[in-house]
Amino acid sequence: MRENSLSTPLLFSQSLSSIAPLGSVAAYLTFALAQAGQLTPLAAVIGVLLYGAWVVIAYQYSKEVESVGGTYQFARESLPRILASVTGWLYWGSYMLFIISTSSYLLGIVIPMTPLPPSLLPPLQLGLPLMILGVMLTGVRPPLYYTLVTSVLEILVIFALGALVLPRTGLPSISLGVSPLELASGSLAVSYTVAGGGASFFLGKEAVRGRRAVSRAYLSAFTLAAVSVVFAATYEVAAGGENLGYLIDSGFPGLAIAQEYAGPGFERLTLILTVSSLIGSIIAAYSALPRLTTALVRTDLARSVLLIALIYLGLSSIGLATNNFFGVYEDMTAGSLFSLFLSHTLLSAGFPFFLKRRKALKLWKVILSSLSVFVMILMIAFTAFSLGETSSAGIAAVIVFSILGVIHAGSNMP
């Protein structure tokens, strides 16, 4: 790790690519459409505002704390040791399972939409982790330059597609044939879409302008991604009109809309950039995870990179061995989401204590902390409800990583 080596645009790239604008729109906005229907644009605005409570808290943390430990260091400065350790390991587990989940979604759902023959799936399943490892061994800067270019292209594609759709359809009409529960469900689904962005927290020591640059990059990436998601929700509802069912059933509304409104060339570009988006989000998580590992167990960065690669290869082989990529995607997503939202709950609850230590405690920040805790608990409950039996994988993940956190707290590790 080289201190003062990463510029603000590269930090922005790390945050934006971990949100994965095109990939997130493909994976989660479809679910929002299924829940909120014609009110999805409103659900998008509500979802962004709900998740914004955590974003403001994370921004405040990152503005004050500069470390390779990121969220683990935030927890150490706001929570008792045992809860800080549990938070750190929950975040570690969330990122690890996110990498496997995204790889499974890419290989089991997105790649089959391409012209590639099915016989290439086994080599890709083994080759993707090795390719990511090879990229990471080049250092942090080359992959960040790659994700900077591709993430910006993703945003441009989202807005370009909207610019092609809305002049032909006009703004979508507001239909009230949606229950408050369905609107709330759609809003929480959109919150999933803009979740992420915190991968830059682990680059504080390497940032040219330190923690201030990290916090600004994080906030800028979230804002741009949020605007993009609200815009995408608007034109997808406009394109679907009264028949949103065909977009929802496609599982990939953006691709279906590109095919109808922009032609095969734009459709291929959207698919290619979605694949790139998912790879970029894996790279962003992989960039953060060895640094978090280093902070947790005090090993060097090179060993952490190789350790993550071994775990990645091992867990990735499950989809290949069972030929059930979608099942692996569901289980790993459940584990990642449960772990992520619980760690955010703990950090939100600890925020007033963090401020009190700095003599910066104010009433509105306590209210913000309470709101974020409430939203995160809602998101955990909604995840459990929407995933049904699959939520057991999320609960199991939380138990395993919490136990690791308790063991870590009782050890001599910092």
N, C-alpha and C positions, 0 to 999 in steps of 0.2 A: 504494500500500500504506500503510495507516494502522497504526502500531505500537500495541500494547495496545488493540486494538479488538474482538477476537474472544473471546467467553466460552468456558468449558470445554464447555458443551453443543454449541456450534457446532463445536468441534474434534472432539468425539465424533461428531457428525453426519458430518463429513468422513471420518473413519476408517471408520465403519460403512457409509456409503453406498458407499465404494470397495470394500468386501467384497461388497456387494449381496446380502444374505441370500437373498431369494426367487429372484433371478436366478441366483445361484451354485448354489443347491439344484437349480434346473431344469437348469442346464447340466452340472454335474459330478457331482452325487449319482446321477444316472441311470447314469453310467459306473461308479460304485462299486457300485451294485446289480448291474450286469451282471457285474462281476468277483467280488465277494465274496458275492453271493447272501444267504442267510439270516444270514451272519455280518457283514453290513454295519454293524450297530450296533457290533460290536467293532472293525471296520475304522475306523469313525468315531472311536472313542476313540483308537486307535493313531495315526491320521492327525493328529489334533489335537495329540497329545503330540509327534509327530515335528516338526511345523511349529513347535511351541512353543519348540524350541531356538533357531530364528531369531528368534522373537518376543521372547524374553528378551534376546538380543543387540541387536535393534533398539530395545528399550525402554531398554537401558543407553546406547546411542548418543544417543537423543533426549533422555534425561535430562541429558546433559552438553553437547550441542551445540545452539545456537539460531541458525537462519539461514534464509534463503529458499532456499538450495541443498539443504536436506534431505540425502538420501543422498549427493549429490555432496560436500557438506561433510564428511559422515562419512568418506568415502573420502579426502578431502584430509588428514584428521587421522590416518589410520591406514595409508595406502599410499603408495608412491613416486608421483611426479607422473604418470608415464605410465599406471600402473594406476589411479590416481584418475580420470584423464581418461576412460579406457576404461570404468570403472564408471559415471561420470556419463552418458556417451553411451549405454551399454547401458540404463540406467534411463530415459533420455529416449526411446529407441526402444521400450522395453517399454510405456511409457504411451501413446505415439503409436499404436502398433499395436493396443493394447488398445482405444482409442477406436474405431478402424475395425472391429475384430473384434466388439465389442459392438454397434455400429450395424448390422453385417451380420447378426448373430444376431437382433437385434430386428426388422429389416425383412424378412429372408428366412425366418425360422423362427417367430417369435412372432406378428408382425402377421398372417400368413396364417391363424392360428387364430382371429382375431377376425372379426366380421361385415363388416369394411371390404372394399369391392370391390378386386380386383387393380389396377384402373386408377389407384388412389391411390398405388401404390407409387413410381412415378417422381417425383411431386411430393414425397412424403415423403422420398425419398432425397436430394433437394436441399434440402428444407425443414428436415430435422432438424439438419444442421450450422449453418444460418442461425439456427434457433431457439436452439440452444445458445449460439451467438455472442451473440445478443441478450440472453440471460440473463446471460452473463458480463460484458457491457458495463454491466450494472446494478451491478456491484461484487460482492464475494465474499459479503457477508452475505445478500442475498435468496435466492440458490440454496442456501445452507447451511440457512436456515430451512425451505425447501421439503424438502430431503433429510432434515432432522431429523424432520419430521412423517411423511414417507413411510417412512423406515427403521424408525421405531418401529412404524408400522402393519404393516409386513412381519413384524416379529418377533411381533406380536400374532396375525397370521393364522397363522403357523407353529404357535404354541402352541395357538391355538383349534382348528385342524384336528386336532391331536393329541389335544386334549381330547374331540373328537367321535369319534375313531377308537378309542382305547385302551379306553374303557369297554365298547365292543361286541366288541372282538377279544381283549382281554387282551394281556399282554406277549408278544412273539414268542418262539417256541421256538428254542432254539439247535440248529442242524444242523451237524454236522462234515463234511458232504460237500463241503468246499471245500479245495483244496490250499493249502499255505503260500504258494506263489507267487501264487495268486489272492487270498488274504487280503492279502498285501503290496501287490498291484496296487490293490486296493480302498482300502487305507489311503493310498496315495499320491494316488489320485483325490480322496479326502476332503481331503488337504492342499491340493490345488488349490482346493477349495471355500472354505477359510478363508484362502487367500492374499489379500494386499492389506492395506488398513488403513493403509499408510504414507503415504497422500496428505496426512495431517495434518502430516507432518514438515516440509513446505514452508511452514507457517504459523507457524513459531516466532517470527518477529519481530512478527507481528500478534496473537499470543496475549496475553490480559490478564495471565496469570500465567507467561508465557514457556515455557521448555522443560519445566518440571515439569508444566504443564497439558497440553502436547502428549503427553508420555510416558504420563501417566495416562489421557488420552482414548484413546490407541492401545491400551493394555493392556485397558481396559474394553470397547472395541468388539470386540477379538478374543475376549475371554472370553464376551461375550454371543453373538456369532456362533457360537463353538465349541459352546456349550451348545445353541443352536438347531439346529445341524446334526446333532449327536448325537441330539437329540430327534426331529428329522425322519426320520433314518435308522431310528430305532426304530419309529415308527408307520407308516412306509412299508412296512417289512418285515412288520409286524403286519397291515396292510391287504392286502398281497399274499398272505400265507400261503404255501401250497405252490406257488402259481401267480404267481410274480413276473414271469413273462414278459410278461404283458399290460401291467404298469406300465412295464417297460423299453422295450417296443415303442412305447408311447405317446410316448416322448421327453420327457414332461412328467408325471412321477408325481404331483406335487402336484395338478395340475389334474384328473387322472383320479380321484384319491381324493376331491377336493372334490365332483366330480360324483356319486360313488357314496354318499358319507357325509353331505354337507352340502347338496346340492341346487343348482339352477342359479344362485340368487342368490349364494351363497358362491363358486361356480365363477367367475362373472363378476368378483367382487371379487378373487379370487386372480389372475385373468388381468390385470386392470387394474393391480393392485399389482406384478405381475411386470414389466409394461411400464414402470411408474414406477420400479421397482428398477433396471432396465437404464439408463434415462435418468439416474437419480441417480448411478449409477456412472460414466457418461460425464461428467457435470458435475463429479464429484469429481476424476477424472483431468484434466479440462480446467482445473480450478482450480489443480492442482499443476503442470501442464506449463509454463505461461508463466513461473512462478516459477523452475523449474529452468532454462528457456531463458535467463532473465535472468542467473542465476548462471553459466551456461556461457559465454555470448557477450557478457555485459555490455551488453545493450540494455535499453530501458525496458519496463515491463510492458505498456503499451498496444500497442506494436509486437509484442511477443511473442504477445499474444492474437490479433492479426490474422494474424500469421504462421502460428500453429497452425490458424486457421480456413481459410486458403488450402490448407495441406497436407491438412487434414481433408476439404475439398471435393474436392480432386484425387483423393485415394485412395478416397474414398467413391464416386466416379463409376465406379470399376472394376466394382463389382457391378452398377450400372445398365447399363453398356455391354455387359457380358458376359452379363447376366441369370443370373449364377451366384453368388448371395449366399452359398450354403453353401460353395462353393470358396474365396471370399474370406475367409469366416469361419475356415475351417480354416487357410489360409496365414497369416493375420494372427495367429491364436491361437498357432500354432507359433512365429512370430517373437517374439511378446510373451512367451511362457512361457520360451523358450530365453534370451532377453535378461534377463528378470527373475531367473531362477534362477542364471544365471552372475554377475550383479551381486551377488546375495545370497551366492554362494560367495566372491567376492572380499572383500566386506565382512566375512564370517564369518572368513576367513583373516587379515584385517587387525586383527581385534578385540583379540588379545593385545598387538599393538604400540600400539594406541590406549590400552589400559590401562597399558602400561609407561610411556608418556609422562606419565601422570597418577599414576604410582607406586601403582597400584591393582590390579596383576596378582596373581591368586590361581590356585591349581592347578585348582579346580573351574571357573573361567572359561575356562581353557585347554582343559579337557576339553569344556566346552560349545561352544567354538569349533570343536574338531575334530569333534564330533558334528554340528553344523550344516553344516559343509563336506561331511561324508559324506552327510547327508540331501539336500543340494542337488545333489550329483553323482548320487545315486540318482534324484532327480526329473528331472534332465536326461536320464539314460539311459532312464528309464521313458517320458518324453515321446517320445523318439526311437523307442523300441520300439513304443509304442502308436499313434503317428501314421504309421509306415511311411514311404512315399515323401514324404508331406507334411512330414516332418522336414527335408527339404532346404531348405524355406522358412525354417525356424528357423535352420539353419546359415548360410544366406545373410544373414539379418538380423544374426546375431552378427558375421559378417565385416565387413559394411558399417558397423555402429556401432562396432566395434573400430577400424576404419581411421579413422573420424571422431575417435575418442578419441586415437589416435596423432598425427594431424595437429594436433589441439587442443593436445596436450602439447608439440609442437614449435613452437607459435606463441607470440606474446607475450601471449596471453590468460591471465588468472589461473587 
